[in-house]
């Protein structure tokens, strides 16, 4: 059976490479488009439940635009529907937001109207450099808040810690709201490490099993949940118990999750 999340086919259209593998009316190469809003839900069906979110500057392949919803596949392979008005032509992006959040302003003045709120990881095109701001395609952004794409972070745990206190949001991928796998994807993605979107896919595709003491950056998996270690005894995770991204001792989290019916640790991975 194919995994709906990773199979760009909906019966009407399918990716060209799936011809002969799945049934569809048309097989297409698809058209690259880019997210032009700070973030957008990637839904299982048009106007349906949120599976994940995509951030400003993310490139997707569009296979169908129907009824105001585009059927797309993201760079990480995830498939779903995005509101079509949140997509625009692909532009070269040069920087990403490297702070928990920032604003794009109308002019190079912090007192000028803010025109867009940007979450960590949003990607923009820098057009010009001013004294304290970069001029970008979405407005003027403080220079200290942007990071060149060719200078990724080097410590995923540092990125995860940047999300401390962010509200829990099922399917969330941003500093406005995030879930367990979204936190791991944000942390690894900011370090230029390819990462699947959901915890089961992360467990299957990331790192290698390890024994002995955990170390910073290790991933700990339960059924339907993932956390990242910040040291040998403490983890950080976005979770519904705290309804936020929170620190928790590994031993205490293991006991609590088991007591709440989540079962034992299923895997320990080192990236």
C-alpha positions in Angstrom: 0.0 0.0 0.0 1.1 3.5 -0.7 1.4 6.1 2.0 -1.0 8.9 1.2 1.2 11.5 2.9 4.1 10.7 0.4 2.2 9.8 -2.7 1.4 12.7 -5.1 -1.8 11.2 -6.5 -5.5 11.9 -5.8 -7.3 10.0 -8.6 -7.6 13.0 -10.9 -3.9 13.8 -11.2 -0.7 12.1 -10.2 3.0 12.8 -10.5 4.5 11.7 -13.8 6.8 9.2 -12.2 3.8 7.3 -10.8 2.4 6.4 -14.3 1.7 2.7 -14.3 1.9 2.5 -10.4 -1.3 4.4 -9.5 -4.6 5.2 -11.3 -5.2 8.8 -12.3 -6.9 10.7 -15.2 -3.7 12.6 -15.8 0.0 12.2 -15.0 1.9 15.5 -14.7 5.4 16.9 -14.0 3.8 19.6 -11.9 4.7 23.3 -11.5 6.9 24.7 -8.9 5.3 27.4 -6.7 6.3 29.2 -3.5 4.5 30.0 -0.2 3.9 33.8 -0.1 2.3 34.0 3.4 4.1 33.6 6.7 2.7 30.0 7.1 0.0 27.9 5.6 -1.7 24.7 6.6 -1.0 21.6 4.4 -4.3 19.7 4.6 -5.3 16.1 4.0 -8.2 17.3 1.8 -9.4 20.6 0.5 -10.5 22.6 3.6 -9.8 19.5 5.6 -7.8 18.7 8.7 -4.2 20.1 9.0 -1.5 17.5 8.5 1.5 19.9 8.6 2.3 23.5 7.9 4.6 25.2 5.3 6.4 28.5 5.9 7.0 31.5 3.8 9.5 30.8 1.0 8.9 27.0 0.9 8.8 25.6 -2.6 6.1 23.1 -3.5 5.2 21.2 -6.7 1.7 21.9 -7.7 -0.2 19.2 -9.6 -3.7 20.6 -9.5 -5.4 23.9 -8.7 -9.1 23.2 -8.2 -11.8 25.1 -6.3 -9.3 27.4 -4.6 -7.1 24.5 -3.3 -3.8 23.3 -4.8 -2.8 19.7 -4.6 1.0 19.9 -3.9 4.1 18.0 -2.8 6.6 19.7 -0.5 10.3 19.4 -0.7 10.3 16.9 2.1 8.0 14.7 0.1 4.8 15.4 2.1 1.6 15.7 0.0 -1.5 17.6 0.7 -3.7 20.6 -0.2 -2.8 24.3 0.3 -5.1 27.3 -0.2 -4.2 28.5 -3.7 -4.1 32.1 -2.7 -1.1 31.4 -0.5 1.1 30.4 -3.5 3.0 32.5 -5.9 5.8 32.4 -8.4 9.1 30.9 -7.2 11.7 33.5 -6.3 15.3 32.9 -5.2 15.5 33.0 -1.4 18.7 34.0 0.3 18.0 34.2 4.0 15.8 32.7 6.7 14.5 34.1 10.0 17.0 32.9 12.6 15.2 34.3 15.7 12.0 33.1 17.3 10.1 35.6 15.3 10.5 39.0 13.6 8.5 41.6 11.6 8.8 43.0 8.1 8.3 46.8 8.1 7.1 49.2 5.5 10.3 51.2 5.7 13.8 50.9 7.3 12.4 52.3 10.5 11.2 50.2 13.5 8.4 52.8 14.0 7.0 52.3 10.5 4.0 50.0 10.1 4.8 46.3 10.3 3.5 44.6 7.2 4.1 40.9 8.0 4.9 38.9 11.1 7.5 36.2 10.3 8.2 33.0 12.3 11.5 31.2 12.7 12.5 29.5 9.5 10.6 31.7 7.1 12.6 32.3 4.0 13.0 35.6 2.2 14.9 37.2 -0.7 17.3 40.0 0.4 17.3 42.8 -2.2 19.5 45.4 -0.5 21.4 46.0 2.7 20.8 49.1 4.8 22.3 50.2 8.1 20.1 48.1 10.4 17.7 46.5 8.0 17.7 44.2 5.0 15.3 45.2 2.3 13.5 42.0 1.2 10.6 41.2 -1.1 8.2 41.3 1.9 9.5 44.4 3.6 12.3 45.7 5.7 13.6 43.1 8.2 16.1 43.7 11.0 19.5 42.5 9.9 20.1 40.7 13.2 17.0 38.6 12.7 18.0 37.0 9.3 20.6 34.3 8.6 22.1 33.5 5.2 20.9 30.1 3.9 24.6 29.2 3.3 25.2 29.5 7.1 22.9 26.9 8.6 22.8 26.3 12.4 25.1 23.6 13.6 23.4 22.4 16.8 19.8 21.1 16.4 19.2 21.1 20.1 19.9 24.9 20.2 17.2 25.4 17.6 14.8 23.2 19.5 15.5 25.3 22.6 14.7 28.4 20.7 11.2 27.1 20.6 10.9 26.7 24.4 7.4 27.8 25.5 5.9 27.8 22.0 2.2 26.6 22.3 1.5 23.1 21.3 -0.5 22.8 18.0 -1.3 19.5 16.3 0.4 19.6 12.9 2.1 22.9 13.7 5.5 23.7 12.2 6.2 27.3 13.4 7.0 29.4 16.5 3.3 30.3 16.5 2.4 26.7 17.3 4.2 23.4 16.9 4.0 19.7 17.6 6.6 17.1 18.5 7.6 16.1 14.9 7.4 19.8 13.8 9.9 20.7 16.5 12.3 18.0 15.3 11.8 19.0 11.7 12.5 22.7 12.5 15.6 21.8 14.5 17.1 19.5 11.9 16.0 21.6 8.9 17.7 24.7 10.3 20.9 22.7 10.4 20.5 21.6 6.8 19.7 18.0 7.8 16.9 16.4 5.7 14.1 15.4 7.9 10.7 13.8 7.3 7.6 15.6 8.6 5.9 13.0 11.0 7.4 11.1 13.9 6.9 7.7 12.4 8.7 8.7 9.3 11.4 10.3 11.4 11.8 7.2 13.4 12.1 5.1 10.2 14.5 7.4 8.4 16.7 9.3 10.8 20.0 8.4 12.4 21.2 5.1 13.9 20.2 3.3 17.1 22.5 3.9 20.0 23.1 2.3 23.4 24.4 3.7 26.6 23.9 7.2 27.8 22.0 9.7 25.7 23.7 12.9 24.5 22.7 16.3 23.2 20.8 16.1 20.0 19.7 12.4 20.3 16.1 11.6 19.4 13.9 9.5 21.7 10.7 8.0 20.2 7.5 6.7 21.7 4.5 5.5 19.9 3.3 8.6 18.1 5.8 10.9 19.8 9.4 12.2 19.6 11.6 14.3 21.8 15.2 15.7 21.5 17.8 15.4 24.3 19.5 18.6 25.4 21.9 16.7 27.8 22.2 13.2 29.0 19.2 13.4 31.3 16.9 16.1 30.0 14.8 16.3 26.8 12.8 19.0 25.1 9.6 18.3 23.3 6.4 19.9 22.1 3.7 17.9 23.9 0.0 17.9 24.7 0.7 17.3 28.4 2.3 20.7 28.9 0.4 22.1 25.8 3.8 23.8 25.0 7.4 23.0 24.1 8.9 22.1 27.5 11.9 20.6 29.2 11.4 17.3 31.1 13.7 14.8 32.6 13.9 11.7 30.4 13.2 9.4 33.3 10.2 11.4 34.4 8.8 11.7 30.8 9.2 8.0 30.3 7.3 7.1 33.4 4.6 9.7 32.7 4.0 8.7 29.1 3.8 5.0 30.1 1.3 5.9 32.9 -0.8 7.8 30.4 -1.0 4.9 28.0 1.7 6.0 25.6 3.8 2.9 26.1 7.5 2.5 26.5 10.3 4.1 24.4 10.3 2.5 21.0 13.6 3.8 19.6 16.6 5.9 20.3 18.3 7.5 17.4 21.6 9.5 17.0 21.9 11.8 14.0 
